[in-house]
Amino acid sequence: MTSTDYRHNHYVPEWYQRRFMLPGQTKYFRLDLRPDVVTSPGGHKYTRHELHEWSPERIFAEDDLYTTQWGPITNTEIERFFFGQLDSDGPKALDYFTNFKHPDADTPAFQTFIRYISVQKLRTPKGLAYLESVGATKHKNITLMMLQNIQHIFCATWTECIWQIADASNSPTKFIISDHPVTVYNRACPWRSKHCAGFHDPDIRMAATHTIFPLSLDKVLILTNLSWVRDPYQNELKVRPNPRLMRSAMFKFTDIQVGRSLTEDEVLMINMIVKRRAYRYIAAAKKEWLYPERRVSTDNWKKFGDGYLLMPEPRLIHMGGEILIGYDNGQSEHFSEYGHRPWQKGYKDEARERREWEGLDRFKAEWAVCRGARYIAEDYSYMRQYRGEDDAEDMARHRALLKRHARRSR
């Protein structure tokens, strides 16, 4: 091995980039959102080209991003062993969720996948800048050690989200990627607000925060806080119940929503979010996909999809959700739908339950009237009890409920 092995570090792995290239494509388009202004030897200033057609080997990478320096000793073990193992296991886990079908339930694939996206959010220049800020240190060695120590930081919150795998197969435009591919969106946090400035992202524990992770050209994973689906009328910046990080959480494969077919305008809106939340670079298989703002129906941050672009199908959401686990030795464990344990405050909260009952019922009615009787997605319980569409009695109830709410708000 040479001294340069493991020192050219891809913070967006090459294998992940290739998932967003067309068959037979060896190069794709990278757009620099903040091209450098340089001065020539003669004193003339000019802006570098913003658009390049390059291979994955050349983009989303920096030399020695993960290399540590201990005195005169240069160490590449983080790239070789930590990220090396992660990028070895990652493709199979992403394939699993890209092609997910009920009633499959692969726990090892889930564990690999959730750890992968947690680390992916931290390993980019934007993520590392955030860690430096949180850790109040400018020493790269300490930042990289912190990354390894808190690699599961987002896992519990995402585990308790509603998972939706949406499909762009029917859209001529496909998904783009950015230099920070685990993208966070909150409709109340405009992309130039204090929550989104520089390396900052809205906290994933804020009620209305969605996490977007493109899986391939045609598939995207959207994670939405359960408390937001149950009550999308609350303050978007309010923190979800049980916001504690780094704890145990339970995942239900049967609740994964699949089958949503996105329109081209919806794909353009998602690409707009990805572009706005990028740190500096985005990439796409086709040049025109890099400019969603040219064709999208609205660029109003708060009004994408009338404010509900990323929402899962609410008619598949139910109240309750306590999980009980029994073991062969007679012991058992209990989790609330928000991950509370029986001895923790919030495990039972009657006021919250009443508020969420009312919010969810209202949201289902609003959604049905706006979207129509047919469900946009399905989970495992829906597939087992298939109803092609809401029946007339349910639709009448939804309309009546919305009228009552309209009268109250006058």
GUDREN-39951 format. One record per residue (C-alpha): chain; x, y, z. Coordinates in pm, 1 decimal, decimal comma. Each point is the difference from the previous one (the first is absolute). Example, Ala and Ser with C-alpha at 12.3 -4.5 7.8 and 13.67 -1.06 7.14 Angstrom:
REM residues 2
+-----+----------+----------+----------+
: mol :       px :       py :       pz :
+-----+----------+----------+----------+
:   A :   1230,0 :   -450,0 :    780,0 :
:   A :    137,0 :    344,0 :    -66,0 :
+-----+----------+----------+----------+
END
This chain:
REM residues 410
+-----+----------+----------+----------+
: mol :       px :       py :       pz :
+-----+----------+----------+----------+
:   A :      0,0 :      0,0 :      0,0 :
:   A :    108,2 :    355,7 :    -68,8 :
:   A :     -6,9 :    291,2 :    239,6 :
:   A :   -304,2 :    144,1 :   -181,6 :
:   A :   -223,8 :   -306,2 :     47,6 :
:   A :   -326,0 :     87,1 :    182,4 :
:   A :     77,4 :    372,9 :     -8,1 :
:   A :   -240,7 :    101,9 :   -278,6 :
:   A :   -320,9 :    -12,3 :    201,5 :
:   A :   -346,3 :     -9,5 :   -156,2 :
:   A :   -254,5 :    148,0 :    239,2 :
:   A :   -269,5 :   -110,5 :   -246,2 :
:   A :    115,5 :   -350,2 :    -99,3 :
:   A :     59,5 :    -83,8 :   -366,0 :
:   A :   -236,4 :   -297,5 :     19,3 :
:   A :   -277,6 :    228,3 :    126,0 :
:   A :     61,9 :    254,8 :   -275,7 :
:   A :    -30,6 :   -268,7 :   -266,6 :
:   A :   -354,1 :    -74,5 :    115,4 :
:   A :    -93,3 :    335,6 :   -155,4 :
:   A :    156,6 :    -54,7 :   -341,3 :
:   A :   -175,4 :   -129,3 :   -308,9 :
:   A :     84,9 :   -348,3 :   -134,8 :
:   A :    336,1 :     11,0 :   -178,1 :
:   A :     79,2 :    348,4 :    130,2 :
:   A :    358,3 :     47,9 :    125,4 :
:   A :    -15,7 :    374,7 :     65,8 :
:   A :   -276,4 :    221,7 :    129,2 :
:   A :    -54,7 :    368,4 :     69,6 :
:   A :    117,8 :    182,7 :    310,4 :
:   A :   -111,4 :    354,4 :     76,1 :
:   A :    200,3 :    227,2 :    231,5 :
:   A :   -245,9 :    228,1 :    179,7 :
:   A :    280,4 :    226,3 :    126,1 :
:   A :    273,7 :     -2,5 :   -264,8 :
:   A :    328,9 :    154,0 :    112,1 :
:   A :    111,4 :    343,7 :   -115,9 :
:   A :    370,9 :    -18,6 :    -80,9 :
:   A :    263,3 :    251,5 :   -101,8 :
:   A :    229,7 :    -72,3 :   -294,7 :
:   A :    374,6 :     77,7 :     15,2 :
:   A :    -79,3 :    313,5 :   -197,9 :
:   A :   -245,7 :    119,7 :    267,2 :
:   A :   -317,6 :    -79,4 :   -193,8 :
:   A :   -285,4 :   -142,1 :    209,8 :
:   A :   -232,0 :   -261,7 :   -140,5 :
:   A :   -252,5 :   -255,2 :    125,7 :
:   A :     72,9 :   -367,3 :    -56,6 :
:   A :   -240,3 :   -203,0 :   -212,0 :
:   A :   -296,0 :   -117,9 :    205,9 :
:   A :    -92,1 :   -304,3 :   -209,0 :
:   A :    216,6 :   -303,6 :    -75,1 :
:   A :    -57,6 :   -344,3 :   -143,0 :
:   A :    210,9 :   -228,7 :    215,1 :
:   A :     17,0 :   -357,8 :    122,3 :
:   A :    -83,1 :    -94,8 :    362,3 :
:   A :    370,7 :    -46,1 :     67,8 :
:   A :     52,9 :    375,9 :    -34,1 :
:   A :   -286,8 :    150,2 :    198,6 :
:   A :   -134,0 :      7,6 :    356,3 :
:   A :    349,7 :    -74,4 :    130,1 :
:   A :    286,2 :    174,5 :    179,5 :
:   A :    355,7 :   -104,7 :     69,6 :
:   A :     63,0 :    -88,6 :    365,1 :
:   A :   -353,3 :     83,0 :    114,0 :
:   A :     11,6 :   -301,2 :    234,7 :
:   A :    376,4 :    -15,6 :     52,3 :
:   A :    117,5 :     69,9 :    354,5 :
:   A :    336,4 :    140,9 :     95,9 :
:   A :    166,7 :    -92,5 :    330,3 :
:   A :    324,8 :    195,1 :      8,2 :
:   A :    205,1 :   -128,1 :   -295,7 :
:   A :   -225,9 :   -306,3 :    -42,3 :
:   A :   -263,9 :      2,7 :   -275,5 :
:   A :   -282,7 :   -246,3 :     65,2 :
:   A :   -259,2 :   -122,5 :   -254,8 :
:   A :   -170,4 :   -264,2 :    215,2 :
:   A :   -331,7 :    188,8 :     15,0 :
:   A :    -31,6 :    -18,3 :   -378,6 :
:   A :    133,0 :   -355,8 :    -20,5 :
:   A :   -200,7 :   -163,5 :    275,1 :
:   A :   -289,5 :    221,3 :    114,2 :
:   A :   -121,6 :    145,9 :   -329,5 :
:   A :    137,2 :   -298,5 :   -190,2 :
:   A :   -227,7 :   -242,3 :    185,5 :
:   A :   -295,5 :    238,1 :    -20,3 :
:   A :     35,1 :     37,5 :   -376,3 :
:   A :     44,7 :   -374,3 :    -39,4 :
:   A :   -327,8 :    -76,3 :    179,3 :
:   A :   -198,1 :    300,0 :   -124,8 :
:   A :    -87,2 :    -96,8 :   -360,3 :
:   A :   -185,4 :   -318,6 :     95,1 :
:   A :   -202,4 :    182,9 :    266,0 :
:   A :    -93,3 :    276,1 :   -244,1 :
:   A :   -100,5 :   -259,2 :   -258,7 :
:   A :   -227,2 :   -160,9 :    257,6 :
:   A :   -197,0 :    319,1 :     66,1 :
:   A :      7,8 :    111,6 :   -363,5 :
:   A :   -177,0 :   -323,6 :    -92,7 :
:   A :   -196,3 :    -42,7 :    321,5 :
:   A :   -320,2 :   -202,0 :    -19,2 :
:   A :   -238,0 :   -110,8 :    274,5 :
:   A :     -1,1 :   -231,9 :    194,5 :
:   A :    381,1 :    -10,7 :      6,2 :
:   A :    175,7 :     88,5 :    328,7 :
:   A :    380,3 :    -12,8 :     -1,2 :
:   A :    121,3 :    130,3 :    336,1 :
:   A :    376,1 :    -15,3 :    -82,5 :
:   A :    -64,4 :    200,8 :   -318,8 :
:   A :   -190,1 :    260,4 :    202,6 :
:   A :    275,4 :     26,0 :    261,3 :
:   A :    266,7 :     43,8 :   -268,8 :
:   A :   -209,7 :    252,0 :   -189,5 :
:   A :    -96,5 :    220,8 :    295,3 :
:   A :    362,3 :     14,7 :    117,9 :
:   A :    114,8 :     77,8 :   -354,3 :
:   A :   -225,6 :    302,3 :    -46,4 :
:   A :     78,6 :    126,9 :    350,2 :
:   A :    371,7 :     -1,2 :    -80,6 :
:   A :    -61,2 :    134,5 :   -351,1 :
:   A :   -161,1 :    309,2 :    148,8 :
:   A :    310,8 :     59,8 :    211,8 :
:   A :    283,6 :    -93,6 :   -238,0 :
:   A :    -42,0 :    282,7 :   -255,1 :
:   A :    175,7 :    338,6 :     23,6 :
:   A :   -333,0 :    145,0 :    113,7 :
:   A :    -43,3 :   -271,7 :    264,1 :
:   A :    357,0 :     32,2 :    124,4 :
:   A :    -38,2 :    378,1 :     28,3 :
:   A :   -310,4 :    -60,0 :    210,6 :
:   A :    192,6 :   -241,1 :    224,7 :
:   A :    279,3 :    253,4 :     43,4 :
:   A :   -257,7 :    252,8 :    113,7 :
:   A :   -171,1 :   -239,7 :    240,9 :
:   A :    330,1 :   -121,6 :    139,2 :
:   A :    141,4 :    353,4 :     20,4 :
:   A :    324,5 :   -120,3 :   -149,9 :
:   A :    194,9 :     71,8 :   -315,5 :
:   A :    225,0 :   -304,2 :     36,2 :
:   A :    -84,5 :   -246,2 :   -276,2 :
:   A :    121,3 :   -302,0 :    198,3 :
:   A :   -252,6 :     70,1 :    276,2 :
:   A :   -281,3 :     64,0 :   -249,6 :
:   A :     60,2 :   -335,3 :   -170,2 :
:   A :     14,1 :   -179,3 :    333,8 :
:   A :   -329,2 :    164,9 :     94,6 :
:   A :   -158,2 :   -118,5 :   -325,3 :
:   A :     82,7 :   -361,2 :     82,8 :
:   A :   -122,7 :     34,5 :    358,2 :
:   A :   -339,3 :    144,7 :    -95,7 :
:   A :    -51,7 :   -186,8 :   -327,1 :
:   A :   -348,4 :   -116,0 :    111,8 :
:   A :   -116,9 :    345,7 :    107,4 :
:   A :   -293,0 :     24,7 :   -244,5 :
:   A :   -100,7 :   -366,1 :      2,8 :
:   A :   -264,2 :     -3,6 :    276,1 :
:   A :   -182,7 :    305,8 :   -136,7 :
:   A :     -7,5 :   -136,5 :   -354,0 :
:   A :    -99,6 :   -347,0 :    119,7 :
:   A :   -319,3 :    146,3 :    148,9 :
:   A :    -85,6 :    201,3 :   -311,2 :
:   A :   -255,0 :    -97,4 :   -263,0 :
:   A :    199,3 :   -149,5 :   -288,5 :
:   A :   -114,3 :     67,0 :   -353,7 :
:   A :    175,5 :   -132,2 :   -311,5 :
:   A :   -123,3 :    205,1 :   -297,9 :
:   A :     50,7 :    -73,8 :   -369,2 :
:   A :     92,0 :    232,2 :   -289,1 :
:   A :    -29,4 :   -264,7 :   -272,7 :
:   A :   -283,6 :    189,8 :   -170,2 :
:   A :    185,9 :    331,5 :      3,5 :
:   A :    232,1 :     98,9 :   -288,9 :
:   A :    214,0 :    181,9 :    258,2 :
:   A :    186,9 :   -219,0 :    248,7 :
:   A :    165,9 :     69,7 :    333,1 :
:   A :    317,5 :    200,7 :     39,1 :
:   A :    250,6 :    -27,7 :    284,7 :
:   A :    200,8 :    252,6 :    197,8 :
:   A :    320,7 :     19,1 :    199,5 :
:   A :   -218,7 :    -53,1 :    308,6 :
:   A :   -234,5 :   -275,4 :   -123,0 :
:   A :   -192,3 :    -52,6 :    325,5 :
:   A :   -214,4 :    309,9 :    -47,4 :
:   A :   -213,1 :    162,9 :    268,7 :
:   A :   -308,8 :    211,4 :    -72,9 :
:   A :   -232,5 :    190,8 :    229,0 :
:   A :   -257,5 :    220,2 :   -170,7 :
:   A :     32,6 :    262,3 :    276,2 :
:   A :    378,3 :     28,5 :    -49,8 :
:   A :     64,6 :    182,0 :   -330,8 :
:   A :    328,9 :   -100,0 :   -155,0 :
:   A :    165,5 :    328,6 :     97,2 :
:   A :   -140,7 :     13,0 :    353,2 :
:   A :    209,7 :    -34,6 :    315,8 :
:   A :    -89,2 :   -370,9 :     16,5 :
:   A :    143,4 :    -56,3 :   -349,5 :
:   A :    291,0 :    243,1 :    -20,3 :
:   A :    340,3 :   -140,5 :    -91,6 :
:   A :     48,3 :   -347,7 :    142,7 :
:   A :   -318,8 :      8,2 :    209,1 :
:   A :   -298,5 :   -228,4 :    -59,5 :
:   A :   -338,1 :     16,7 :    173,7 :
:   A :      1,4 :   -238,9 :    294,7 :
:   A :   -143,9 :   -335,3 :   -112,2 :
:   A :   -197,9 :     -5,6 :    328,1 :
:   A :   -201,9 :    308,9 :    -91,2 :
:   A :   -355,6 :   -113,6 :    -65,6 :
:   A :    -19,1 :    104,2 :   -367,1 :
:   A :    350,1 :   -109,8 :    -99,5 :
:   A :     21,9 :   -260,3 :   -276,7 :
:   A :    314,8 :   -189,4 :    -96,0 :
:   A :     48,4 :    -73,3 :   -371,0 :
:   A :    247,8 :   -258,6 :   -125,9 :
:   A :      5,7 :    -84,7 :   -373,1 :
:   A :     56,2 :   -373,5 :    -47,9 :
:   A :     36,2 :    -12,7 :   -378,4 :
:   A :   -104,7 :    189,2 :   -312,1 :
:   A :   -360,9 :   -108,3 :     59,1 :
:   A :    -33,6 :    -55,5 :    374,9 :
:   A :     13,3 :    230,1 :    301,0 :
:   A :    -41,8 :    -68,0 :    370,3 :
:   A :   -197,9 :    261,7 :    194,3 :
:   A :     -3,6 :    -11,0 :    381,3 :
:   A :   -268,8 :    197,2 :    184,7 :
:   A :    -48,9 :     42,3 :    373,9 :
:   A :   -308,8 :   -188,2 :    119,0 :
:   A :   -109,7 :    296,2 :    211,9 :
:   A :    -13,1 :    219,1 :   -313,4 :
:   A :   -213,7 :   -244,6 :   -199,2 :
:   A :   -240,5 :    -27,8 :    292,5 :
:   A :    -21,3 :    376,6 :     47,4 :
:   A :    128,7 :    218,0 :   -286,9 :
:   A :   -175,5 :    302,5 :    150,5 :
:   A :    246,6 :     45,9 :    285,5 :
:   A :    304,4 :    227,1 :      6,8 :
:   A :    241,5 :   -140,3 :   -260,3 :
:   A :    300,1 :     77,6 :    220,9 :
:   A :   -137,8 :   -174,0 :    309,0 :
:   A :    213,2 :   -295,3 :    107,9 :
:   A :   -155,7 :   -346,1 :    -37,8 :
:   A :    -84,9 :   -210,4 :    306,9 :
:   A :    297,0 :   -181,6 :    157,1 :
:   A :    273,5 :    185,3 :   -191,4 :
:   A :    287,9 :   -170,3 :    182,2 :
:   A :    269,8 :   -127,2 :   -235,2 :
:   A :    219,6 :   -310,4 :     32,8 :
:   A :   -256,6 :   -240,9 :    146,2 :
:   A :   -179,8 :   -321,9 :    -88,5 :
:   A :   -284,1 :     12,4 :   -251,6 :
:   A :   -228,9 :   -249,3 :   -172,2 :
:   A :    -63,8 :    -14,7 :   -375,1 :
:   A :   -310,9 :   -139,3 :   -169,7 :
:   A :     62,4 :   -124,2 :   -354,2 :
:   A :   -374,9 :    -41,6 :    -49,0 :
:   A :    -49,9 :    378,8 :     22,7 :
:   A :    232,7 :     84,7 :   -290,9 :
:   A :   -203,5 :    176,5 :   -267,6 :
:   A :     70,8 :    -99,3 :   -359,1 :
:   A :   -163,2 :     47,5 :   -337,1 :
:   A :    -20,6 :    379,7 :    -14,3 :
:   A :     55,4 :    113,2 :   -359,0 :
:   A :    137,6 :    353,2 :    -17,8 :
:   A :    -96,5 :    246,8 :   -269,6 :
:   A :    274,0 :    185,1 :   -183,7 :
:   A :    -85,3 :    319,3 :    189,4 :
:   A :     40,9 :   -184,3 :    331,2 :
:   A :    340,4 :   -131,8 :   -112,5 :
:   A :    100,9 :    354,1 :    -99,4 :
:   A :   -104,0 :    126,1 :    344,6 :
:   A :    206,6 :   -268,7 :    173,7 :
:   A :    297,2 :     84,8 :   -223,5 :
:   A :    -49,4 :    367,6 :     91,9 :
:   A :     28,1 :    -91,2 :    367,5 :
:   A :    312,0 :   -208,4 :    -63,3 :
:   A :    157,3 :    286,9 :   -193,3 :
:   A :    -86,2 :    265,6 :    257,7 :
:   A :    132,7 :   -210,5 :    287,5 :
:   A :    326,2 :    -95,4 :   -174,0 :
:   A :    320,4 :    139,9 :    148,3 :
:   A :    162,7 :     84,5 :   -332,8 :
:   A :    -44,5 :   -271,0 :   -266,7 :
:   A :   -277,8 :   -197,9 :   -165,6 :
:   A :     16,5 :   -262,4 :   -274,1 :
:   A :   -239,2 :   -157,6 :   -249,4 :
:   A :     -3,9 :   -236,9 :   -294,9 :
:   A :   -148,0 :    270,1 :   -224,9 :
:   A :    102,7 :    365,2 :     -5,2 :
:   A :   -355,5 :    138,2 :      5,4 :
:   A :    -78,5 :   -187,8 :    322,6 :
:   A :    246,2 :    228,3 :    180,7 :
:   A :   -237,7 :    295,1 :    -46,0 :
:   A :   -339,0 :   -106,5 :    144,4 :
:   A :    -86,6 :    364,1 :     70,2 :
:   A :    -47,2 :     55,6 :   -373,8 :
:   A :   -298,0 :   -236,6 :    -27,2 :
:   A :   -144,4 :    -55,1 :    346,8 :
:   A :   -351,1 :    135,6 :     57,8 :
:   A :    101,8 :    194,4 :    312,2 :
:   A :    323,7 :     85,3 :    175,5 :
:   A :   -180,0 :    105,3 :    318,9 :
:   A :    180,5 :   -195,1 :    269,8 :
:   A :   -302,9 :    -26,6 :    227,9 :
:   A :   -250,6 :    -93,6 :   -269,1 :
:   A :    155,6 :   -300,7 :   -170,4 :
:   A :   -293,4 :   -232,4 :    -53,9 :
:   A :   -221,5 :    251,4 :    182,7 :
:   A :    231,3 :    -53,6 :    295,0 :
:   A :    -47,4 :   -377,7 :     -3,5 :
:   A :    234,1 :   -114,1 :   -281,0 :
:   A :    192,1 :   -247,1 :    215,5 :
:   A :   -288,2 :   -125,5 :    213,1 :
:   A :    -76,8 :   -373,1 :      5,4 :
:   A :   -355,1 :   -124,7 :    -58,3 :
:   A :   -170,8 :    101,8 :    329,7 :
:   A :   -290,9 :   -243,3 :    -43,0 :
:   A :    250,7 :   -279,2 :     71,3 :
:   A :     96,6 :    158,1 :    333,6 :
:   A :   -172,3 :   -110,2 :    318,6 :
:   A :      4,0 :    104,4 :    362,1 :
:   A :    154,7 :   -215,1 :    269,4 :
:   A :    309,3 :   -194,0 :    -93,9 :
:   A :    133,6 :   -130,1 :    331,7 :
:   A :    242,0 :   -289,0 :    -56,9 :
:   A :     34,5 :   -292,5 :    242,5 :
:   A :    283,6 :   -249,9 :    -32,8 :
:   A :     -2,9 :   -329,6 :    185,9 :
:   A :    307,8 :   -216,6 :     59,3 :
:   A :     40,1 :   -372,8 :     66,5 :
:   A :    107,6 :     69,6 :    359,1 :
:   A :   -334,7 :    164,2 :     74,2 :
:   A :    129,9 :    355,7 :     -0,8 :
:   A :   -147,6 :    265,8 :   -224,0 :
:   A :     65,1 :    351,2 :   -129,2 :
:   A :   -246,4 :    276,1 :    -81,4 :
:   A :     44,8 :    295,8 :   -235,4 :
:   A :   -244,9 :    276,8 :    -81,7 :
:   A :    -33,2 :    106,0 :   -363,0 :
:   A :    249,9 :    276,1 :     81,3 :
:   A :    249,5 :   -230,5 :    168,4 :
:   A :    -88,6 :     82,5 :    360,4 :
:   A :     46,0 :   -273,3 :    258,0 :
:   A :   -273,1 :    -58,8 :    264,3 :
:   A :    192,9 :    182,9 :    273,5 :
:   A :     64,2 :    309,8 :   -213,8 :
:   A :   -206,7 :    315,9 :     -9,6 :
:   A :   -207,7 :      5,9 :   -316,4 :
:   A :    -58,6 :   -374,0 :    -24,3 :
:   A :   -368,9 :     76,5 :     52,4 :
:   A :   -112,9 :    351,2 :    -86,8 :
:   A :   -376,6 :     34,2 :    -26,4 :
:   A :      9,3 :    366,6 :   -104,2 :
:   A :    243,0 :    -77,5 :   -283,8 :
:   A :   -211,4 :   -296,4 :   -110,6 :
:   A :   -318,9 :    209,7 :    -14,4 :
:   A :    178,3 :    269,5 :   -200,3 :
:   A :    145,8 :   -255,2 :   -241,5 :
:   A :   -332,6 :   -183,2 :    -41,7 :
:   A :   -163,5 :    324,5 :   -108,0 :
:   A :    294,1 :    109,3 :   -217,4 :
:   A :     31,0 :   -332,3 :   -180,8 :
:   A :   -374,0 :    -26,7 :    -63,6 :
:   A :     -3,1 :    351,6 :   -143,4 :
:   A :    310,0 :    -61,9 :   -211,8 :
:   A :   -141,0 :   -322,3 :   -143,9 :
:   A :   -313,2 :    190,6 :    -98,4 :
:   A :    193,9 :    286,9 :   -156,7 :
:   A :    227,4 :   -240,7 :   -185,2 :
:   A :   -288,5 :   -211,4 :   -133,1 :
:   A :   -191,0 :    303,3 :   -126,9 :
:   A :    310,7 :    147,5 :   -166,3 :
:   A :    161,8 :   -319,8 :   -128,6 :
:   A :   -306,1 :   -205,9 :    -77,2 :
:   A :   -136,3 :   -329,9 :    120,7 :
:   A :    279,2 :   -223,3 :   -125,1 :
:   A :    296,0 :    -43,5 :    235,3 :
:   A :    336,3 :    122,4 :   -137,3 :
:   A :    199,7 :   -274,2 :    176,7 :
:   A :    -40,1 :   -326,3 :    185,6 :
:   A :    148,4 :   -174,2 :    301,6 :
:   A :    -20,3 :   -366,7 :     99,1 :
:   A :   -335,1 :     28,0 :    180,0 :
:   A :   -151,8 :    178,2 :   -300,2 :
:   A :    125,8 :   -270,0 :   -236,8 :
:   A :   -161,1 :   -271,8 :    212,1 :
:   A :   -333,4 :    184,8 :     20,1 :
:   A :      2,7 :    159,7 :   -342,3 :
:   A :   -271,9 :    254,5 :    -69,8 :
:   A :     51,9 :    159,3 :   -338,3 :
:   A :   -116,6 :    331,3 :    137,7 :
:   A :   -171,9 :    165,8 :    295,0 :
:   A :   -369,4 :    -80,4 :    -12,5 :
:   A :   -268,3 :    267,7 :    -51,0 :
:   A :    -97,4 :     -1,9 :    366,9 :
:   A :    356,9 :     81,2 :    108,2 :
:   A :     30,0 :    280,8 :   -256,4 :
:   A :   -327,0 :    152,5 :    122,9 :
:   A :    130,0 :    -14,3 :    358,5 :
:   A :    327,1 :    169,5 :   -106,8 :
:   A :   -186,7 :    286,8 :   -169,8 :
:   A :   -229,6 :     51,0 :    298,5 :
:   A :    296,7 :     10,6 :    237,7 :
:   A :    175,1 :    266,9 :   -207,6 :
:   A :   -314,7 :    210,5 :     -2,6 :
:   A :    -14,5 :    -16,0 :    380,7 :
:   A :    361,6 :    114,4 :     27,5 :
:   A :    -66,0 :    282,4 :   -247,5 :
:   A :   -291,2 :    123,4 :    210,9 :
:   A :    210,9 :     -8,1 :    317,5 :
:   A :    276,0 :    208,2 :   -157,6 :
:   A :   -233,1 :    285,1 :   -104,9 :
+-----+----------+----------+----------+
END
